[in-house]
Amino acid sequence: MEIINVIGLLAAFLTTASSLPQVIKTIRLKETRDISFWMWAFLSLGIFFWLIYGILRNDIPIILANGISLFLVLIVLGLKIKYK
């Protein structure tokens, strides 16, 4: 495997996994007062466009990383709306 692919996969894994601690904490505590709605809304929109970009380029790593990331971010955003 080329180093560029390793770097890309590592970046995809880390950026995707970065939302996981917030998702877990939000689900467990049912508390979203200190979470910015607009930050998560803009992040979800940005990830959505990355997902579309990956689909248009037929780039599986981009599609997978951003599909999973979008799912995680939408969980937090949905909980922010639910637990206002």
N, C-alpha and C positions, 0 to 999 in steps of 0.2 A: 504494500500500500504506500502510495506517495505521501510525503510529509504534508503537502497541501490538503490532502483528504483527511489526514489525521487531525490537522488543525481545525478544519471545517467541522468535523464530527465532534471534536472536543468543544468547540464554540457552541454548536447546536445543543449538545447535551447540557452544558452549564447554563445557557440562557433559558432553556426549557425548564430545567430543574430549579431555577431561581424563584419561580412562583410557588413551588410546592410548600415551603415552610409557611408562607402566608395563607395558603389554602387550608392547610392542616390547622393552623392556629385559629383561623376564622371559623371553621366548622366546629372546632372543639369549644371555643369560648362564646360563640354566637354574639360577638361584639365587633362592630365595624366603625365606631365613632371616630377613631383616629386614622381611618383609611380615607384617602382622597378619592371621591367619586370620579372627578375629572381626570385624574392621573390614570386610573384604571380604564376609563372610557377611551381616552386617547391611545393608551397602550393596546387595548383590544382592537381598535380600528387600525392601528399600525400593523399589528400582527396579522389581521385579516388581509391587508393589502400584500404583506409578505407571502401569505398563503396563496393568494391569487397569482402573484408573480411566480411562485414556484410551480403552480399548476400550468401557467402559460409557457414556462420554460421546460416543463416536464422534468423537474429536478426533484427527485424523490427525497433527498435529505432535507431540502427546504420545505417541502410539503409536509413531511413527517414532523419536523421540529416545530413548525408554525401551527400545524393542526393540533398537536398536543398542547402547545403553549396557549393557543386560543381557547381551548377547552378549559384549561386551568384558570386563565384570566377571567373568562366568563363566569366561572364558579364564584370567584371573589366579587366580581361586579354584581352578580345576581344576589349574593348574600348581603352586599352593601345596600342594595335596594330593599331587600327583605327586612333587614335588621336596622334600618335607618336609625 
